[in-house]
Structures are given as C-alpha cells and as structure tokens.
Amino acid sequence: MPAPRTILLTGAAGGLGTLMRGLLPAYGYELRLFDLVPIEGEPGAITADLADREALREAVRGVDAIIHLAGISLEASFDKILRANIEGTYNLYEAAREEGVRRIVFASSNHAIGWTPAPAAGEPLIPVDTPRRPDTFYGLSKSFGEDLAQLYQDQHGIETVSVRIGSCFREPTSVRMLSVWLSPEDGARLFHAALTAPDVAHTVVYGSSANTRLWWDLSTARALGYEPQDDSERFAQKLVAEFGELDPDDPAQTHVGGPFVTDPPIWPY
C-alpha cells in the first residue's frame, strides 16, 4: 500500500518513542506526537492521558495510521496496568474506529510469551502462533492488546500489525538480550514495513534484528517486507566476558521473558 503520510506516535517521549522520532521521518512520515508528559523541544506535541478520550480522539483525527507505543513498559500493579495498558489501548482503538483510521501498529512484547522456554541450539525457532504465556500483568496486557486488535479487525476492519518487541536499545546490555535485540534502525525498518505492507488484517510479528543467537521466527515480519540489517553478535564477546554464557539452571536465563519470570522490574522505580 502507499506509505501513509501522517502518523500518530503515542508514547513519543519514551525510550522507543524517542528513537523512532529520530528515525521515522527519513521514511517520509510526518509525526504527530502524543504522550502523558511534555516532550522537550516539541512544542506541537499533544500532552494528554490515554484515559482522556476527547483528547485522544482529537489526536487521532486526520492521521493516516497510528504507532501505539504508549503505556507502562514494565511491571506494575494490576490497577495501573489496567488503566494505562488495557483501558488505554481500548480507548485508542475506539478513537481510531470513530475517526476512520484503518491501520495501527501495536507495540506488543516478548513478555506476552515470557514463560515460553528459549530454544536450545539446533532447536526450531519459536513461531508466532506459539501459545501465549505472559510472565507478568504487563505481559498479560500485551496479550489483551493482541486480542483487541483481532476483535477490531473482525468487527470493524481496522488492520493491525502487533509487534512483539524484544529489546530496542542502541546496544544490548546482557547476554540474554543478544537473542532478542532490535536495533533502532531495524526497528524503524520494521515499523515502516508494518505501515506499508498490503492486506495485513491482524498480523503478529516478532521484533528483533537478524541476530546470530535469535530465538524466534521472523518469517511473518519478513513477509511484510522487513529486511533486518543488524546482528547483536558484534557485542557478544564483551557481554559474555562480563556476564558469562546463559545459565541453563536459571529460569530467568532460559525463558523468553528473562528476569520478568522471576523478578520483574517494577514501575515506577
């Protein structure tokens, strides 16, 4: 499909949102920014809560597509996750329906399958249709988001690409992250593919680079036109020297969700 021109980027002040603010305009997008907190240097950004349905509908009005990154990105109490990630995502989809926006890219997470064992060397990669096994309330909210996307596709014809993002940072910071790392540049490539691929209906993809130690099957992402260019292996020597290889007796190192399965980071710090 032709590239959408104006994109609503929710969660634009966050870590991933900040990276995408710098990278996506090169693909020809005009970004409309939305976040709960003000964005320094962006006077035109919309500062509002996902619970503010009037402000959200105004933010959605007139855009060609939405990249939804907003919400709590670590574990929190169920009440906080419910308000920000579950009700907030529902409010976004309702605003899209009301304003006729037909394409959403939803930031799901590897934590929707966090209790899935990581494949050992030589074992098949994890497919996107593996049963969901969320590791936290946060992961549960991402499972909900994927089901919500399917509902709005079936009932209202809104297309969604749900991207189960691994870890999108400039560099991986742990040995586990070598398997799930998504370089910022590959993140932008994947989001661009998700915005422009035809007839996606509701497609679930894994969001990572072409890592040597990859855990999951990127075939559905590649089918959108995504061609990852980066590999975390160039960071492996340093990280293995510092931390050692993954411990097969440590559940936090042998499951997709990593430390979320045993000691999830709590938000806010």
Backbone hydrogen bonds, N-H to C=O, Kabsch-Sander energy under -0.5 kcal/mol:
donor,donor_aa,acceptor,acceptor_aa,energy
7,I,5,R,-0.5
7,I,30,E,-2.6
8,L,65,A,-2.2
9,L,7,I,-0.6
9,L,32,R,-3.0
10,T,8,L,-0.7
10,T,67,I,-2.1
11,G,34,F,-1.1
12,A,9,L,-0.6
12,A,34,F,-2.0
14,G,11,G,-1.4
18,T,14,G,-2.8
19,L,15,G,-1.8
20,M,16,L,-2.5
21,R,17,G,-2.2
22,G,18,T,-1.1
23,L,19,L,-1.1
24,L,20,M,-2.6
26,A,23,L,-0.9
27,Y,24,L,-2.3
28,G,25,P,-2.0
29,Y,24,L,-1.0
30,E,5,R,-3.2
31,L,29,Y,-0.6
32,R,7,I,-3.2
33,L,31,L,-0.6
34,F,9,L,-2.0
35,D,46,I,-2.2
40,E,38,P,-0.6
42,E,39,I,-2.0
45,A,42,E,-1.9
46,I,33,L,-3.2
47,T,45,A,-0.6
48,A,35,D,-2.0
48,A,46,I,-0.7
52,D,49,D,-1.9
53,R,51,A,-1.4
56,L,52,D,-2.5
57,R,53,R,-2.3
58,E,54,E,-2.0
59,A,55,A,-2.1
60,V,56,L,-2.0
61,R,57,R,-1.7
63,V,60,V,-2.0
64,D,6,T,-2.6
65,A,6,T,-1.2
66,I,103,R,-1.7
67,I,8,L,-2.9
68,H,66,I,-0.6
68,H,105,V,-3.0
69,L,10,T,-0.9
69,L,67,I,-0.9
75,E,265,P,-1.7
81,I,77,S,-2.4
82,L,78,F,-3.2
83,R,79,D,-2.0
84,A,80,K,-2.5
85,N,81,I,-2.0
86,I,81,I,-1.6
87,E,82,L,-3.5
88,G,83,R,-0.8
89,T,85,N,-0.6
90,Y,86,I,-2.1
91,N,87,E,-2.7
92,L,88,G,-1.9
93,Y,89,T,-2.3
94,E,90,Y,-2.4
95,A,91,N,-2.3
96,A,92,L,-2.5
97,R,93,Y,-2.5
98,E,94,E,-2.7
99,E,95,A,-2.0
100,G,96,A,-0.8
100,G,97,R,-0.7
101,V,96,A,-2.2
104,I,159,E,-2.4
105,V,66,I,-3.0
106,F,104,I,-0.6
106,F,161,V,-2.0
107,A,68,H,-2.1
107,A,105,V,-0.5
108,S,106,F,-1.6
108,S,163,V,-1.1
110,N,165,I,-2.0
112,A,109,S,-1.7
113,I,110,N,-1.7
114,G,111,H,-0.9
115,W,133,R,-2.7
116,T,113,I,-2.3
118,A,254,T,-2.5
123,E,120,A,-2.4
126,I,215,W,-2.5
130,T,127,P,-1.4
133,R,112,A,-1.0
135,D,111,H,-1.5
140,L,136,T,-2.3
141,S,137,F,-2.2
142,K,138,Y,-1.3
143,S,139,G,-1.8
144,F,140,L,-2.4
145,G,141,S,-2.1
146,E,142,K,-2.0
147,D,143,S,-2.0
148,L,144,F,-3.0
149,A,145,G,-2.3
150,Q,146,E,-1.8
151,L,147,D,-2.4
152,Y,148,L,-2.6
153,Q,149,A,-1.6
154,D,150,Q,-2.6
155,Q,151,L,-3.0
156,H,152,Y,-1.4
157,G,153,Q,-1.3
158,I,152,Y,-1.9
159,E,102,R,-2.6
159,E,157,G,-0.5
160,T,201,A,-2.7
161,V,104,I,-1.9
162,S,160,T,-0.6
162,S,203,T,-2.6
163,V,106,F,-2.7
163,V,161,V,-0.7
164,R,162,S,-0.7
164,R,205,V,-3.4
165,I,108,S,-1.0
165,I,163,V,-1.7
166,G,207,G,-2.0
167,S,180,V,-1.8
169,F,167,S,-0.9
178,L,174,S,-0.6
178,L,175,V,-1.1
179,S,176,R,-2.0
180,V,176,R,-0.6
181,W,177,M,-1.3
182,L,167,S,-2.4
187,G,183,S,-2.6
188,A,184,P,-2.2
189,R,185,E,-2.0
190,L,186,D,-2.7
191,F,187,G,-2.6
192,H,188,A,-2.5
193,A,189,R,-2.2
194,A,190,L,-2.5
195,L,191,F,-1.9
196,T,192,H,-1.5
197,A,193,A,-2.2
203,T,160,T,-2.3
203,T,201,A,-0.5
205,V,162,S,-2.8
207,G,164,R,-2.6
208,S,206,Y,-0.8
209,S,181,W,-3.0
210,A,230,D,-1.6
211,N,209,S,-2.1
214,L,211,N,-1.7
215,W,179,S,-1.0
217,D,126,I,-2.8
222,R,218,L,-2.7
223,A,219,S,-1.9
224,L,220,T,-0.5
224,L,221,A,-1.0
225,G,222,R,-1.7
226,Y,221,A,-1.6
234,R,231,D,-1.0
235,F,232,S,-2.6
236,A,233,E,-1.4
237,Q,233,E,-0.6
239,L,235,F,-1.9
240,V,236,A,-3.1
241,A,237,Q,-2.0
242,E,238,K,-1.5
243,F,239,L,-3.0
244,G,240,V,-2.3
250,D,247,D,-1.8
253,Q,250,D,-2.3
254,T,250,D,-0.8
254,T,251,P,-0.7
255,H,251,P,-0.7
256,V,116,T,-2.8
257,G,114,G,-2.7
258,G,255,H,-1.8
260,F,257,G,-1.9
261,V,258,G,-1.9
262,T,259,P,-1.2
263,D,259,P,-3.4
267,W,75,E,-3.8
